[in-house]
Amino acid sequence: MDDRRRITEAPGIGKKSSEDLHTLGVSTLQDMISLRPRAYDDRREERRARDASIDDSSISCRITILGHSEFSSKGGRTLKVTSIDDDGTRIELLCFNRYFLKTQLKISSQWYIYGKVMKNRGVYQISSFEIKRTKEEAGIGRILPVYPLSGSLTEKIMRNAVSYSLRALSPIPDELPQSMYDRENLLHHEKAYNLIHFPGTMEEARNALSTLAFTELFLMELSVLREKQDGGRRKSSPTENEKKLMDSLPFSLTEDQLKAAEEIREDMDSPFQMNRLLQGDVGSGKTLVAWLTALHAIGKGRQVAFMAPTELLARQHADGAAELLSPLGVRIAFITGSVKGERRRLLLNSLKEGSTDLVIGTHALFSEDVTFRNLGFVIIDEQHRFGVQQREALTRKGNKADILSMTATPIPRSLALTLFADYSVSVLRAMPKGRIPIKTYLVSESKRDEMYKSVGVEFQRGHQAYFVYPRIDDEGEGDLRDVTTMYEFLRRKYPDVPSKLIHSRLPDDEKMKILHDFREKKLGYLVATSVIEVGIDVPDATCIVIEHAERFGLAALHQLRGRVGRSSLPSYCFLVYGPGLTEEAKARLRVMKETNDGFRIAEKDLEIRGPGEMTGDKQSGFLHLKFANLTSDIALVERAREEAERIIREDRGLLKAENAVLREAMAMMQKDR
């Protein structure tokens, strides 16, 4: 099939309509048939006015024109055409901006009409409609596709262009081996493309969509799995410093931490470059795994770069690394954009000469003047906050440096299978021993005083708290609480409890000083924005109050809640919500109350709002799916993955005769990149 044939060869597609089609991603005939209908008009049965209901007010029937009149509207005088259907029911056609219909819709003439009616003072009226001379032209007796439109495009133009493209590209070749069509019960592609646009039944449309979505997911999975290196992993033992660090800890690592550290070590000691994602719930101990594996790389004579998305988080990691790793002789440096002058020159020189083992920093690490003697291991914290170009800029500073990407935002299995098919994945589900699940309460305005009393009890017990608000100060929305106003309120509420205000406008040095004092228990509570969302670990903080919780996404709420419950003390999260919640907001809050499991929350988040923000720059290009939907096609994703893995096991080079179609598909995908 020649996918280079331009859409302009289709009749009726001129310069303007081709430009409008381009905004929909359509430039070729192949693009045209790959444009998924957004809905279908089911006109198989004739529906007269008396058949219309609140749930389905569409009609598709024959009418007879009785007369013309006019009425005043915003656009001036508007044509009203009176008609009756074959039941004798009166229907008024309100012809906004269609006065020309007066000459066409002659008295006593008969037409076929399609549209949605409404009842006004006992009379059926219709203002948005299609009207044709014959039943065939009106599509009555058929299911018609409904496409996204842009500019001058109409459904008629789109349907005609699709019809032409299907005929012009016929026969449409299959894209999968015959055995896969049989095994997965798929339609052949000529039939699938025709039925997704012009199905005889809605079941046919669903089967066509399933075939095309499966094909799309399978080819994507196969592409990334073929590029991924073969295993080559072998058993690997921890270095002496790794053993010393584990022995020095006042607790034992979880089974998940030990397994993840082993998987990472084995990848690092293999002949292939590691590309591994370490995902774990809030507080599951990802950073400790990172320090253990950094010791492994350093023990092998390699330098390590650890990149965090903010200076505040990078500084906290640097403090933690100094406490744990410096006693083991690890030479640590810290670099951000604010490190300048002679200090920066000396630091850069130590990296270049190899006298620094571990450098921790922000985006500044991939600046051109940052060079390494032997960068062998790159750790990227909160990986979704970095673009793929930024990550690659850092990894290029080493010679095939191993890459460990970490995220505290659990990713549902269905999404991880697709987004990270070219990654190996380690998962931390278990929490350190002794942790007690956080109790979450939904707090309405009427329960506010009870909440404040509960937090006061925690202060009496010598525990600490966070109060989180969505904005820094009053920006004209009087119904929203802000940190500045509420800080003064809370100081009056708890006059004997020392506190501080922390938000993004404060200098980083001041924020670090506040967090240090909070950790040292010089402060009883912080009044904050979401600046505390990640990286804050204070064992005696047992309460968090999140105001206007309905304004936060599920991932953010889960991260914020994770600031408490970081010890064996019982901990509490209060989600305060306002009136007039949307159904989506209600769903989010219900999920937060029901579970502390970040993976379950991520699955629910995917159900509620789709992939969305769960993906970063790398993944955004990965999700240009035309037929598949990662929210509703979870089972399809897993089937596609299983088929791709089977092909890799049996015929990685696609050398078998039946896999020739896959060789061609892979070549086309490579050409399109």
C-alpha positions in Angstrom: 0.0 0.0 0.0 1.4 3.4 -1.0 1.1 5.6 2.1 2.6 8.6 0.3 -0.4 9.4 -1.8 -1.6 12.9 -0.9 -5.1 13.6 0.3 -5.4 16.3 -2.3 -6.1 13.6 -4.9 -9.4 12.9 -3.3 -12.3 14.6 -5.1 -13.5 17.8 -3.4 -10.3 18.3 -1.4 -8.8 21.6 -2.4 -6.2 23.9 -0.8 -8.4 25.1 2.1 -9.8 21.7 3.0 -6.4 20.1 2.8 -5.0 22.7 5.2 -7.9 22.1 7.5 -7.3 18.3 7.3 -3.7 18.9 8.1 -4.7 20.3 11.5 -6.3 16.9 12.2 -3.1 15.1 11.3 -4.3 14.1 7.8 -1.9 14.6 4.8 -2.2 11.3 3.0 -4.9 8.9 2.0 -3.5 6.5 4.6 -3.9 9.2 7.3 -7.5 9.6 6.1 -8.4 6.0 6.7 -6.5 6.1 10.0 -8.6 8.9 11.3 -10.8 7.2 13.9 -14.5 8.3 13.9 -15.3 10.1 17.2 -18.8 8.7 17.2 -21.5 7.1 15.0 -24.9 8.1 13.9 -27.1 5.0 13.9 -29.7 5.7 11.3 -30.6 2.1 10.6 -34.2 2.6 11.7 -36.5 5.4 10.7 -37.3 7.4 13.8 -40.2 9.9 13.7 -40.9 12.7 16.1 -43.1 10.5 18.4 -40.1 8.1 18.8 -37.9 10.9 20.2 -37.1 10.7 23.9 -35.1 12.5 26.5 -32.3 9.9 26.2 -32.3 9.9 22.4 -34.0 12.8 20.7 -32.7 12.1 17.3 -35.1 11.6 14.4 -34.5 10.2 10.9 -37.6 10.2 8.8 -39.5 11.6 5.8 -41.3 15.0 6.2 -43.7 17.0 4.0 -43.3 20.8 3.7 -46.4 22.7 4.7 -45.3 26.4 4.8 -42.7 29.1 5.4 -42.6 32.0 7.9 -40.1 34.2 9.6 -39.2 35.2 13.2 -36.8 37.6 14.8 -33.5 36.3 16.2 -30.1 37.7 17.1 -28.9 37.4 13.5 -32.0 39.3 12.2 -34.9 37.6 10.4 -34.7 33.8 10.5 -36.6 31.3 8.3 -39.0 28.9 9.9 -40.3 26.0 7.8 -43.3 24.1 9.0 -43.6 20.4 8.1 -45.2 17.1 9.2 -43.8 13.6 9.3 -45.6 10.5 8.0 -47.4 10.2 11.4 -48.9 13.7 10.9 -46.7 15.1 13.7 -45.9 18.8 13.2 -42.1 19.6 13.1 -40.7 23.2 12.8 -37.4 23.7 11.1 -35.5 26.7 12.5 -33.2 27.6 9.6 -30.5 29.8 11.3 -28.2 31.2 8.7 -29.9 29.0 6.1 -32.4 31.3 4.5 -31.6 29.9 1.1 -33.6 26.8 2.1 -36.8 28.7 1.4 -36.4 28.3 -2.4 -35.4 24.6 -2.0 -38.0 23.4 0.5 -41.1 24.0 -1.7 -44.6 23.6 -0.4 -45.8 20.0 -0.6 -42.3 18.7 -1.4 -41.0 15.7 0.5 -37.6 15.4 2.1 -35.7 13.1 4.5 -34.3 14.8 7.6 -31.9 13.8 10.3 -31.2 15.7 13.6 -32.2 16.1 17.2 -35.5 17.6 18.1 -36.7 19.5 21.1 -40.2 20.2 22.3 -41.2 23.8 22.7 -44.8 24.6 23.9 -46.0 21.2 22.6 -44.4 21.6 19.2 -41.3 19.7 18.0 -38.5 22.0 16.7 -35.2 21.2 15.1 -32.4 23.7 14.4 -29.4 21.5 13.5 -30.3 19.1 10.8 -29.3 17.4 7.6 -32.0 17.3 4.9 -31.9 15.3 1.7 -34.1 14.4 -1.2 -33.7 10.6 -0.8 -33.5 8.1 2.0 -30.1 7.0 0.6 -28.7 10.5 0.6 -29.8 11.0 4.1 -28.1 7.8 5.2 -31.3 6.4 6.6 -30.9 2.6 6.9 -27.2 2.9 7.7 -24.7 3.7 10.4 -22.7 6.8 9.5 -19.3 7.8 11.0 -19.0 11.2 12.8 -15.5 12.7 12.5 -13.7 15.5 14.3 -13.9 18.7 12.1 -11.8 21.8 11.6 -12.3 25.0 9.6 -14.3 24.4 6.4 -14.6 20.7 6.8 -18.1 19.0 7.0 -19.1 15.5 7.7 -20.0 15.1 4.0 -16.5 16.1 2.9 -15.0 13.8 5.5 -17.1 10.8 4.6 -16.5 11.3 0.9 -12.7 11.6 1.4 -12.7 8.4 3.5 -14.8 6.5 0.9 -12.4 7.6 -1.8 -9.3 6.7 0.2 -10.6 3.2 1.0 -11.3 2.5 -2.7 -8.0 4.1 -3.8 -5.8 2.1 -1.3 -7.6 -1.2 -1.9 -6.5 -3.9 -1.4 -5.2 -2.9 2.0 -2.5 -5.3 2.9 -2.4 -7.2 6.2 0.2 -6.0 8.8 0.4 -9.2 11.0 1.2 -12.8 10.4 -1.7 -15.0 9.5 -1.3 -17.1 12.6 -1.7 -14.0 14.8 -5.1 -13.2 13.1 -6.3 -16.7 13.9 -4.8 -16.8 17.5 -6.2 -13.3 18.4 -9.4 -13.6 16.5 -8.7 -10.4 14.5 -10.2 -9.1 11.3 -8.0 -8.8 8.2 -7.0 -5.2 7.7 -9.0 -4.5 4.5 -12.1 -5.5 6.3 -11.1 -3.7 9.6 -10.5 -0.3 7.9 -13.8 -0.5 6.0 -15.9 -1.5 9.0 -14.4 1.0 11.4 -15.7 3.7 9.0 -18.8 2.2 7.5 -20.0 -0.6 9.8 -23.2 -2.6 9.2 -23.7 -3.0 13.0 -22.1 -1.5 16.1 -20.6 -4.9 16.9 -18.7 -4.7 13.5 -17.4 -1.3 14.5 -16.2 -2.6 17.8 -14.4 -5.6 16.2 -12.7 -3.4 13.7 -11.5 -1.0 16.4 -10.2 -3.9 18.5 -8.2 -5.2 15.5 -6.7 -1.8 14.6 -5.9 -1.0 18.3 -4.3 -4.4 18.9 -2.2 -3.9 15.7 -1.0 -0.5 16.8 -0.1 -1.6 20.3 1.6 -4.8 19.1 3.8 -3.1 16.5 4.8 -0.5 19.1 5.7 -3.1 21.7 7.6 -5.2 19.1 9.6 -2.2 18.0 10.9 -1.3 21.4 11.5 -4.9 22.5 13.6 -5.5 19.3 15.8 -2.5 20.1 16.2 -3.6 23.7 19.4 -5.6 24.3 19.3 -9.3 25.2 19.7 -10.1 28.8 23.3 -11.0 29.5 22.7 -10.6 33.2 24.7 -12.7 35.6 24.8 -13.1 39.4 26.5 -10.1 41.0 27.7 -9.7 44.6 27.6 -6.5 46.6 30.9 -4.6 47.2 32.4 -4.2 50.6 31.0 -0.7 51.0 27.5 -1.9 50.1 27.8 -4.5 52.9 29.1 -1.9 55.3 26.2 0.5 54.5 23.6 -2.2 55.0 25.3 -3.3 58.3 25.3 0.3 59.6 21.6 0.8 59.1 19.4 0.6 62.3 16.8 -1.4 60.3 16.7 -4.2 57.7 16.0 -3.6 54.1 12.7 -4.9 52.7 12.6 -7.8 50.4 11.7 -5.5 47.6 14.7 -3.2 48.3 17.1 -6.2 48.3 15.6 -7.6 45.1 15.7 -4.2 43.3 19.3 -3.6 44.4 20.2 -7.1 43.1 18.5 -6.5 39.7 20.3 -3.2 39.3 23.7 -4.7 40.2 23.2 -7.5 37.8 22.3 -5.1 35.0 25.3 -2.9 35.8 27.7 -5.8 35.7 26.3 -7.1 32.3 28.0 -6.2 29.0 25.0 -4.0 28.0 24.0 -0.5 29.0 21.3 -0.6 31.8 18.1 1.3 31.3 16.0 0.6 34.3 13.0 2.2 36.0 12.7 2.0 39.8 9.2 2.8 40.8 7.9 2.6 44.3 5.2 4.1 46.5 5.9 7.1 48.7 8.2 6.1 51.6 9.2 2.7 50.1 12.9 3.5 50.2 13.9 4.2 46.6 16.7 6.6 47.5 18.4 4.1 49.8 18.5 1.6 46.9 20.0 4.4 44.7 22.8 5.0 47.3 23.5 1.2 47.5 23.8 0.9 43.8 25.9 4.1 43.5 28.3 2.4 45.9 28.4 -0.6 43.5 29.3 1.7 40.6 31.9 3.6 42.6 33.4 0.3 43.8 34.0 -0.6 40.1 35.8 2.7 39.5 33.0 4.7 37.9 31.6 8.1 38.7 28.0 8.6 39.6 25.6 11.5 38.7 22.4 12.0 40.7 19.9 14.5 39.2 16.9 15.9 41.1 14.3 18.2 39.6 14.6 21.1 42.2 17.5 22.6 44.1 15.6 22.0 47.4 15.3 18.3 46.7 18.8 18.0 45.4 20.2 19.6 48.6 18.2 17.2 50.8 19.6 14.3 48.8 23.1 15.7 49.2 22.7 16.0 52.9 21.4 12.4 53.1 24.2 11.1 50.9 26.8 12.9 53.1 25.4 11.3 56.2 25.4 7.8 54.8 28.2 7.6 52.2 30.9 10.0 53.4 31.9 7.7 56.4 32.6 5.1 53.7 35.1 7.4 51.9 32.8 8.5 49.1 33.8 11.9 47.7 30.6 13.9 47.2 30.0 17.2 45.4 26.9 19.3 45.0 26.2 21.5 41.9 23.3 23.6 40.9 22.9 26.8 38.8 23.5 28.9 41.9 27.0 27.4 42.3 29.3 29.9 40.6 32.7 31.5 40.4 35.9 29.9 41.9 33.8 27.3 43.8 32.2 26.1 40.5 35.6 26.0 38.7 37.2 23.8 41.4 34.1 21.5 41.5 34.1 21.1 37.7 37.9 20.4 37.8 37.4 17.7 40.4 34.8 16.0 38.3 37.0 16.2 35.2 40.0 14.8 37.0 38.0 12.0 38.7 38.6 13.2 42.3 34.8 13.3 42.9 32.9 10.0 43.0 29.4 11.2 43.3 27.9 14.5 42.1 24.4 15.5 43.1 22.6 18.4 41.4 19.8 19.7 39.3 19.5 20.5 35.6 22.9 22.2 35.9 24.5 18.7 35.6 23.8 18.6 31.9 25.4 22.0 31.2 28.1 22.0 28.6 30.9 22.9 31.1 30.2 19.8 33.3 32.5 17.0 32.2 33.5 13.7 33.8 36.5 11.5 33.8 34.5 8.3 33.9 30.8 8.7 34.3 29.3 5.2 34.5 26.1 5.5 36.4 23.3 8.2 36.1 20.4 8.3 38.6 17.4 10.4 37.7 15.0 11.2 40.5 11.4 12.0 39.7 12.2 11.1 36.1 8.9 12.3 34.7 9.9 15.9 35.5 12.7 15.8 33.0 12.4 15.9 29.2 14.0 13.1 27.1 16.5 15.6 25.6 17.6 16.7 29.1 18.1 13.1 30.2 20.0 12.2 27.1 22.3 15.3 27.5 23.4 14.0 30.8 23.9 10.3 29.8 25.9 11.4 26.8 28.6 12.7 29.2 29.5 9.1 29.9 30.5 6.2 27.7 27.2 4.2 27.6 26.6 5.1 31.2 24.0 2.9 33.0 20.7 4.7 33.7 18.5 4.3 36.7 15.2 6.4 36.5 13.2 6.7 39.7 9.6 7.7 40.3 7.5 8.0 43.4 4.4 8.2 41.3 3.4 4.6 40.8 2.5 3.8 37.2 -0.3 1.2 36.5 0.9 -2.0 35.0 -1.0 -1.4 31.7 0.7 1.9 31.2 4.1 0.8 32.3 4.0 -2.1 29.8 3.5 0.4 27.0 5.4 3.4 28.1 8.4 1.6 29.4 8.7 -1.4 27.1 12.3 -0.4 26.5 13.1 -0.3 30.2 13.6 -3.0 32.8 11.4 -2.3 35.7 12.0 -2.8 39.4 9.1 -2.2 41.8 9.1 -1.4 45.5 5.7 -2.2 47.0 6.5 -3.2 50.6 6.9 -0.5 53.2 9.6 -0.6 55.9 8.6 -2.7 58.9 6.6 -0.9 61.6 4.9 1.5 59.4 1.2 2.0 60.2 -1.3 2.9 57.4 -2.3 6.6 57.4 -5.9 7.2 58.4 -7.5 9.6 55.9 -10.6 11.7 56.7 -12.7 13.8 54.4 -13.6 17.0 56.1 -16.5 19.3 55.1 -16.8 22.9 56.4 -19.0 21.8 59.3 -16.3 19.4 60.6 -13.4 22.0 60.5 -13.4 22.7 64.3 -13.2 19.0 65.1 -10.2 18.7 62.7 -8.3 21.5 64.4 -8.9 19.9 67.8 -7.5 16.6 66.5 -4.4 18.3 65.3 -4.1 20.1 68.6 -4.1 16.7 70.4 -1.1 15.6 68.2 0.8 18.8 69.3 0.1 17.8 72.9 1.7 14.5 72.2 4.9 16.2 70.9 4.1 15.4 67.3 4.3 17.7 64.2 2.0 18.7 61.4 1.7 20.2 57.9 -1.0 22.6 56.7 -1.1 22.7 52.9 -3.0 25.3 50.8 -3.2 25.6 46.9 -1.8 29.2 46.7 0.6 31.6 48.4 -1.7 34.7 49.0 -5.1 36.1 48.2 -5.3 36.5 44.4 -8.8 37.9 44.3 -10.6 34.6 44.8 -12.1 35.2 48.3 -13.4 31.7 48.8 -10.0 30.1 48.6 -7.7 29.9 51.6 -4.1 30.8 51.1 -0.9 30.1 53.2 -0.3 33.8 54.1 -3.7 34.4 55.5 -4.0 31.0 57.2 -0.6 31.2 58.7 -1.8 34.2 60.8 -5.0 32.3 61.6 -3.2 29.2 62.8 -0.8 31.1 64.9 -3.8 32.4 66.8 -5.3 28.9 66.9 -2.1 27.3 68.3 -0.4 30.2 70.1 2.1 28.0 72.0 3.3 26.0 69.0 6.2 27.4 67.0 5.6 27.4 63.2 6.9 28.7 59.9 5.6 29.6 56.5 7.2 27.9 53.5 6.5 28.3 49.8 8.2 28.6 46.4 8.9 32.3 46.6 11.3 31.9 49.5 15.0 31.6 48.7 16.3 28.0 48.7 18.6 28.7 51.6 15.7 29.9 53.7 13.6 26.9 52.8 16.4 24.6 53.7 16.8 26.4 57.1 13.1 26.0 57.8 13.1 22.3 56.9 16.2 21.7 59.0 14.5 23.4 62.0 11.3 21.4 61.4 13.3 18.1 61.3 15.1 19.1 64.5 11.7 19.7 66.2 12.3 23.4 66.7 9.0 23.9 64.8 5.7 22.2 65.5 4.1 22.7 62.1 4.6 24.1 58.7 2.1 26.2 56.7 3.0 25.4 53.1 2.1 25.1 49.4 2.7 21.9 47.5 6.5 22.8 47.7 6.7 20.0 50.3 5.2 17.4 47.9 8.4 15.3 47.5 11.5 14.5 49.5 10.5 15.7 52.9 11.1 13.0 55.5 10.2 14.0 59.1 9.4 10.9 61.3 7.5 12.9 64.0 5.2 14.6 61.5 1.9 12.7 62.1 -0.7 15.1 60.7 -1.3 16.7 57.3 -4.2 19.0 56.5 -4.8 19.6 52.8 -7.2 22.4 52.1 -9.3 22.6 48.9 -8.3 19.0 48.3 -10.7 18.9 45.4 -8.2 21.2 43.5 -5.4 18.7 43.7 -4.9 15.6 41.4 -4.7 12.1 42.8 -1.0 11.8 42.3 -0.4 15.1 44.1 -2.7 14.2 47.0 -1.0 10.9 47.4 2.5 12.5 47.4 1.4 15.1 49.9 -0.1 12.5 52.2 3.2 10.7 52.0 4.8 13.4 54.1 3.4 11.7 57.2 3.3 8.1 58.2 7.1 7.8 58.0 7.6 6.1 61.3 5.8 3.7 63.6 3.6 6.5 64.9 -0.1 6.6 64.0 -0.6 9.3 61.3 -3.6 11.2 59.9 -4.5 13.0 56.7 -7.3 15.5 56.6 -8.7 16.3 53.1 -10.8 19.5 53.4 -13.1 20.1 50.6 -15.5 22.9 49.5 -19.1 22.8 48.3 -20.1 22.0 44.7 -17.8 19.2 44.0 -17.6 17.8 40.5 -18.1 14.0 40.0 -14.4 13.7 39.2 -13.4 15.5 42.4 -15.7 13.2 44.4 -14.2 10.2 42.8 -10.7 11.3 43.6 -11.5 12.0 47.3 -13.2 8.6 47.6 -10.2 6.8 46.3 -7.9 8.7 48.8 -10.1 7.7 51.7 -10.4 4.0 50.6 -6.7 3.2 50.1 -3.1 4.1 50.9 -1.8 1.8 48.1 -0.2 4.1 45.5 -0.4 1.5 42.8 -4.2 1.1 43.3 -4.5 4.9 43.3 -2.6 5.1 40.1 -4.9 2.6 38.5 -7.9 4.6 39.6 -6.2 7.8 38.4 -5.8 6.2 34.9 -9.5 5.3 35.0 -10.6 8.8 36.0 -8.5 11.0 33.7 -6.5 8.8 31.3 -2.7 8.7 30.8 -2.4 12.5 30.8 0.2 13.9 33.2 1.4 10.4 34.1 3.7 10.7 31.1 6.7 12.8 30.5 8.3 14.1 27.3 9.6 10.8 26.2 6.3 9.2 26.6 4.2 11.9 25.0 5.4 11.0 21.6 4.9 7.4 22.5 1.2 7.9 23.0 0.2 9.2 19.6 -2.2 6.3 19.3 -4.8 6.5 16.7 -7.0 3.6 17.7 -5.9 2.3 21.1 -6.9 3.9 24.4 -4.7 3.1 27.4 -7.6 3.7 29.8 -10.1 1.3 28.3 -7.7 -1.2 26.5 -5.8 -2.6 29.4 -6.5 -6.2 28.4 -5.5 -5.4 24.8 -2.2 -3.9 26.0 -1.3 -7.1 27.8 -2.3 -9.3 24.9 -0.2 -7.2 22.5 2.8 -7.3 24.9 2.5 -11.1 25.2 2.5 -11.5 21.4 5.5 -9.2 21.0 7.4 -11.2 23.6 6.5 -14.4 21.8 7.9 -13.1 18.5 11.1 -11.9 20.2 11.6 -15.4 21.7 10.9 -17.3 18.5 12.2 -15.0 15.7 13.9 -11.9 17.0 15.3 -11.1 13.6 11.9 -11.6 11.9 13.5 -14.1 9.4 10.6 -16.5 9.1 8.6 -16.2 6.0 5.3 -15.5 7.8 7.0 -12.6 9.6 8.0 -10.8 6.4 5.0 -8.5 7.0 6.5 -7.5 10.4 9.9 -6.8 8.8 8.2 -4.4 6.4 6.2 -2.8 9.3 9.3 -2.3 11.4 11.1 -0.7 8.4 8.2 1.7 7.9 8.2 2.6 11.6 12.0 3.2 11.5 11.6 5.4 8.4 8.9 7.5 10.1 11.0 8.4 13.1 
